Amino acid sequence: MSIHEKTYLTIEELISLPTLSGINISEDGKNVAFVKNTADWAGNKYRNHIWIYEKSQGCYALTTNDIEGTSPLWSPDSRHIAYLSSVGDGEGKKYQIFVESFDGLGRVQITDEKEGVSKFKWDPAGKGFYYVAQSNESKQIKKRKELYGDFEHVGKDYQNHCLYYIEIKNINECPEDSSYAGKFNVKTVPHQLTDGKDFHIYEFNISNNGEKVVFMAAPSPSGEDEQNLDLYILDIKTAELQKKYVDKLLGTSVCISPEGSKICYSASIREKNYYKTHIRDTTLYIYDLYSGELNQPLTDFDSTIIPIRWTAKGILIKWQNKTNYLIGLLSENGPVEMLSEKADGFILDASITQEGNHLSYSKAAANETFEIYLDEKKITNENSFFKGKLKSNREVISWKSTSDLEIEGVLSTPVDFDPNKKYPLLILIHGGPNWASFPIHSGCFNEKYPVEQYIEKGFIVLEPNYRGSSGYGNEFLKANYRNMGIGDYQDITSGVDHLVDMGFADKDRVGIMGWSQGGYISAFCSTYCDRFKAVSVGGGITNWSNHYVNTDTPYFIKMYLGKNPWNDPEIYSRTSPITYIKSACTPTLIQHGEKDARVPTTNVFELYQALRDMEVDTELIIFKGMAYSSDQPGMNVAIMKQNLIWFSHYILGESIENLRFLD
């Protein structure tokens, strides 16, 4: 088939591109479990299924059809696989722990938590599970409902996540003629290990000897309390719980040394109070539980580091370096042994054996989607999805913005790209802002904008890693402090100028789009200037003052703007798209999830009405039942089609009549 007979992926095919996650390697290094997320078009939903790789059989699905699974974990003896699977119907569906044995046991439900299980780990001895689940509703609240009806005391009524342990009869210890043969004996009542404690557990880990559990917990599950994590150590034998005072903003990742004497975690560089009004920068710490000594082993790493597992050979860590995500083994005195290439790759997930001898990870090389590897051998073939299709070329380019700041971005061009031709240009802005765009093909990173279809229509697409993006060092991460919108605009328009100067971007046919923080920047560009022919605002912020009192994370705004709107109204005004509404003239499509708590719909209704008052072409679409993302592939098709129609109309001159019904 010639290049002229091939097509790029359709919108439905883009959404059908599987995503891989949840990798877990067995301790014997022979098997890998992972989660494959695919679109079920008949049921209009996404399904998560557990897949297994065995050296003797290759890859196969462990869960199929309506039985789904996530978070797979091999047992310490590598003979059983545990995972979370939903039980119940409708809104009553909750995740419970299930176990499947490779000894003919079949599928067995282990827990029966009313509100479901959020996280779990095997007991290192294989005799049970530690897991996190919501605490039961208090008797006082139940009585209050009976007497007065249901109401919420804001900031006070919540159910925290607690740590539990449930024991199972280890099938490996049962005689073959035992009555337990082929069964797990599950205790009917799990033991709550943090009974009566007023905190919400985010992440936990267990020492290899099973004597200590370390976890990160906040006072409540509210988004505002995510910046108030504390570090706890639980002694399993004595039930003693210690809270370690750490005057830093803690990340949620934590691991413990095999013998349980030290812990490794990521945290802010400066004291906690500093970040009430400043952007966080982070590093890695190792804490000795007995001596109290605190070490910072990677002072020369200018990047956020995520600890994954503490092995006999060192700590498996992951970090971002510009548009690459890398992994390595960290020894306690600082040196890092690279376990991945130094460039040209995004490692999304990794799992290593306790002895550190075997490794599995998912990686996308440039211009590819993710594949899973076991000890450097590729064990999946997901890129076959592109067989017989054209695929846009994605490369990293750079340019200079204001103050001589170097900005990188990902440029997508067609297979038959001609640098002597002028192309209409679309700018796609990532969210965050503490995130980035990468030169890979992955549906999990872009579920709302059909880049391949834009390319087929004749556009080229630029995804700028504007100031504030991750992976470029802490100073770059903080470069949009009290400069939101304005600094972003400068980085983006300088990128447009760069492509125009190179001769292949048409300065009169440029559009811009993005979701969340990308939606905010798009809204800012919609009102701040007349440089763009069309704009699409997805889940965007319009008015920082209004947003501050409606979002579930007002602390985020203070970190970037420095103060609250009552003490510094000028910075809130200067960085808000609505401030410049009288100069707005760019046709603007607005898309938003009805139930987005992070960016409530008050933002978009204000922008929509203001644009109408200014007689600017605008359309507003509210997606029912959707928060930040949709769990319905059909809804994501609608989001993508609306964007394709919008830019094709205002930049290419095509019809807009089917925007409403998407025929």
PERAQUI-V238992 format. One line per field, one symbol per residue. phi: phi as a letter, one per 40 degrees, with the letter a starting at -180 (. if undefined). psi: psi as a letter, one per 30 degrees, with the letter a starting at -180 (. if undefined). burial: # if it has 16 or more other C-alpha atoms within 10 Angstrom, else .. Layout:
phi: ???
psi: ???
burial: ???
This chain:
phi: .cccccbcdccccdccccbbagcaccccgcbbbabbbbcccccfacbbbcbbbbdcbgcaccbafccbaafcbccdcgcbbbacacbhbfcccbcbcbbbbcbgcgcbcbbacdbgbcaaacddcgcibcabacccdccccccccccbgcabcdgbcabccbcbbbcbccdcccccccccdgbbccccbccccbcgccabccaaabcccgcbbbababcaccdccccbcbbbbbccccgcbbbccbcbcccccabbcdcgcbbbacaccccdcdccbaccbbabbbbccccgcbbbcbccccacbbcbacbcbhccbbabbfcbbbbabcccchdbccbbccafabccaaabcdcgcbbbababcdgbccbbbbfgccbbacccdcdgbcbccbbcbaabbcfgccbbabbbbcdcdbccbcbcbbbbbcchccaacbcbbacccabbbcdcccccchcbbbbcccdgccgbgccccccbcfacgcccdcccccccdcccccgbbcccbbbaaibgccccccccccccabcbcabbbbfccbbccccdcbccbccdccccbgaccccaccccccccdccbccccacdbcbbacdbcccbccdccccccccccccfcdabbbbccgcccbccbdcccccdcccccccccccbbgccbccccbfc
psi: klffflllkleeeeffjlkkahkkklffgflkklkkklkjeefhlkkkkkkkkkeffaklkeklbfjlllhkkklfggflkllkkkkalbffkkklklkkkgggeakkkelhkeglkellkkkffggakklklklkkleeeeeeeeeflklkjkfejljlklklkkkljjfffkleglffkglkjkkfjlkkfhkgkiljkekllklffgfkkklkklflgkefgfghklkkkkjeefgkkkkkjjhlkklfkklklefgfllklkllellefegfglkkklakkkkjfefgkkkjfifgjilkkjkekjlffakklklkjcgkklllkklfgekkjkgllflhkjjekkkklefgfkkklkkjlkgllklkkjhgkkflhffffgkgllklkklklllkalggkkkllkkkllehkjffkkkkkkkjklacfialkkhljkfffjgfjieeeeeefgllkkjkilkfllfgleeeegfgkggkdeeeeeeeeeeeeeeefffgkjfgiklkllkceeeeeeeefefflgfkflkkjkhlkejeeeeegflgifeeeeeffellfffifeeeefgkefegffgkgkkkkkkkkegjfeilfeeeeeeeeeeeeghkkkkkkkjkfkcelkgjeeeeeeeeeeeeeeeeefefglkgegeefh.
burial: .......##.##.##############.#.#########......########.....#..##....#########.##########......########.......#####.##########.##########......................##############...........##.#...#.###....##########.#.##########.############......#......###########.#.########..#..#############.......####...##########..##################....#..##...###########.#.#################....##.##.....#########.#.#.....########.......##########.###########..###########.#################.#########################...####.####################..##################.################.....###########..#############.####.###.##.##......######..#####.####################....#..#....
